[in-house]
Amino acid sequence: MFKFQQAAEFALEAFLRGAGKLGVGHSLLKLIAEIEALGIDIEEIRKCSLTLEKFYIPTRYPDAYPEGSPYEFYDAEEAEKALNCSSKVIEFVRKRYYEQCDRAEKEREEKSPGKG
């Protein structure tokens, strides 16, 4: 499940870097707050970001829980939820990226010398 968190984190960081921001850190909530500061509505991924945030540390460290190994605390249902959330965040980024590309293309066309 850590890998699902990482996939979402990398997608959000890439989006921010594409927008000219640093986009660093491991907190998905911090990263989506930076995206929101750009004037982009992040409500559709807020809950998924919170869900994935919980998989960053405890899924990786054997001493994250008082007793037992991390694998004992997660099941297939949670893995499916993490996969769905990660996919949702990645799709959010993909959609915003293509919207930005379309907007930039329209602006170039409007400024092109052949237009009048």
N, C-alpha and C positions, 0 to 999 in steps of 0.2 A: 504494500500500500504506500510505502515511502516513494516508490517510483511514480505512482500516480500524482502524489503531491509535487514531486520534482518536475514532471511534465507540465503541470499547470504553472508552477513557478517560472520555468524557463519560457513558456509562452508569454506570460505577463511581462517578464523582464525584456523579452525581445520586442514586444509591443511598445513598451516605454522607451527603449533605446531607439526604436524607429521614429518615435515622436520627439526625439532629441533630449530625453531625460536619462538620468543615470540608470534607473531601474536595477537597484542592487538590494540584496537582503533576501532572507528566507521566508519572511512573513507574507503570506498571500494577502492578508488583510491590509498590511501596509502598502503592498503593491497596488491593490485595487483602489486604495484611497488616493494614491498618486494618479491613477487613471481617472478617477472621479474629479480630481483637481483640474484635469484638462477639459472638464465640461462634458464628460462622457458618462452616461447613466450605467451604473454597474449593478443595479438591483438584481438583474437576472443571474448574476454569479456570486452575489454576496453569501448566500447560504452554503453554496458548494465550496466556496473558499474557506468558510469556517469549518466545514466538515473535513476538508483536506488538511487544514492547519493542524488538526489533532493527530495526524499521522506522521508528522515530521520527526519528532524525537522518540516517542515511546515505541514505535515499531522497530527501531534500530538498536536500541541499547538493552543489553541483557539485564541491567539493574534498574530499568525504568519502573518496574513494579516491585512491591515489597517481596513477593514470592512468585516463582514461576518465570517462564520465558515469554517474551512478547508474543510468540506464535500461539500461545495458549489463550490469548485475550481477543483474538480476531477470528472471524469466520468467513465463509463464502459470501454471505449476505452483505457483510461490511465491505468485502473486496469488490463486490458488484457495485455497491453504492459509491465507493471511491473511484472505480472505473468510469461510472456515469458522470460523476462530478468533474473528473479530470477532462473527459470528453467535452463536457459543456463549457468549461473554461477555454479550452483550445478552440472550440467552435466560435465562441464569443470573440476571441482574438482574430480568428480567420475572417469572420464577418466584418469586423471593424477595419481590418487591413484592406479588404477589397473595397469597402465603402470609401476609404481614404484614397485608394488608387483611382477609383472612378471619379471622385471629386477633383483630384489633381489633373486627370486627363481632360476633364471638362474645362478646367481653368486654362490649360495649355491650348486647347482648341479655341477658346474665346480670345486668347491673346495672340493667336497665330496671325501673321500678316495677311494671309489669304482670306481671313474672315472680315466681314465688313458690315 
